[in-house]
């Protein structure tokens, strides 16, 4: 039994690593896409609907302020977290 478990564990680690790599590549792409969009818009403010604000705020709340500072490009973390105050968990 023990001889079978080790290869199975190794396979699980390999699969998890591949999935993590794909997720990281997707995140890097989306960050760059946000930078490009920000360059096109320049200093102009984005106008969001209430529904869009809520969608962003729900996800922002789950990430937390520290992570938002690392990835936010189009909305400040303070704005997103402020929108979270009226949203249930």
C-alpha positions as CSV (number, residue, x, y, z in Angstrom):
1,X,0.0,0.0,0.0
2,X,2.8,2.5,1.0
3,X,4.6,1.9,-2.4
4,X,1.4,2.9,-4.2
5,X,0.7,6.0,-2.2
6,X,4.0,7.7,-3.0
7,X,3.6,7.7,-6.8
8,X,0.0,8.9,-6.3
9,X,1.2,11.7,-4.1
10,X,3.8,12.7,-6.6
11,X,1.3,12.7,-9.4
12,X,-1.0,15.0,-7.3
13,X,1.9,17.4,-6.6
14,X,2.7,17.5,-10.3
15,X,-0.9,18.2,-11.3
16,X,-1.2,20.9,-8.7
17,X,2.0,22.5,-9.9
18,X,0.8,22.6,-13.5
19,X,-2.6,24.1,-12.5
20,X,-0.9,26.7,-10.4
21,X,1.4,27.7,-13.3
22,X,-1.6,28.1,-15.6
23,X,-3.3,30.3,-13.0
24,X,-0.3,32.4,-12.6
25,X,0.0,32.9,-16.3
26,X,-3.6,33.9,-16.5
27,X,-3.2,36.4,-13.7
28,X,-0.1,37.9,-15.3
29,X,-2.0,38.3,-18.6
30,X,-4.9,40.0,-16.9
31,X,-2.6,42.4,-15.0
32,X,-1.0,43.4,-18.2
33,X,-4.3,43.8,-19.9
34,X,-5.4,46.1,-17.1
35,X,-2.2,48.1,-17.5
36,X,-2.9,48.5,-21.3
37,X,-6.4,49.6,-20.6
38,X,-5.3,52.1,-18.0
39,X,-2.8,53.5,-20.5
40,X,-5.5,54.0,-23.0
41,X,-7.8,55.7,-20.5
42,X,-5.0,57.8,-19.0
43,X,-6.1,59.9,-16.0
44,X,-9.8,59.8,-16.8
45,X,-12.0,58.3,-14.2
46,X,-13.8,55.1,-14.9
47,X,-17.5,55.2,-14.5
48,X,-19.0,52.0,-13.1
49,X,-22.7,51.1,-12.6
50,X,-23.8,50.1,-9.1
51,X,-23.9,46.5,-10.3
52,X,-20.3,46.6,-11.5
53,X,-19.2,48.2,-8.3
54,X,-20.9,45.5,-6.3
55,X,-19.3,42.7,-8.4
56,X,-15.8,44.2,-7.9
57,X,-16.4,44.9,-4.2
58,X,-17.4,41.3,-3.5
59,X,-14.2,40.0,-4.9
60,X,-12.2,42.7,-3.3
61,X,-13.5,41.9,0.1
62,X,-12.3,38.3,-0.3
63,X,-8.8,39.4,-1.3
64,X,-8.1,42.0,1.4
65,X,-6.3,45.3,1.3
66,X,-2.7,44.0,1.1
67,X,-3.4,41.8,-2.0
68,X,-5.5,44.5,-3.6
69,X,-2.5,46.9,-3.4
70,X,-0.5,44.4,-5.4
71,X,-3.0,43.9,-8.2
72,X,-5.3,46.9,-8.4
73,X,-5.0,48.9,-11.5
74,X,-8.3,50.6,-12.3
75,X,-9.9,51.1,-8.9
76,X,-8.1,51.9,-5.6
77,X,-8.4,49.3,-2.9
78,X,-9.9,51.9,-0.5
79,X,-12.7,52.5,-3.0
80,X,-13.4,48.8,-3.4
81,X,-13.3,48.1,0.3
82,X,-15.5,51.1,1.0
83,X,-18.1,49.6,-1.3
84,X,-18.0,46.3,0.6
85,X,-19.5,47.8,3.7
86,X,-23.0,47.4,2.5
87,X,-22.5,43.9,1.1
88,X,-23.1,40.8,3.1
89,X,-20.6,38.0,3.4
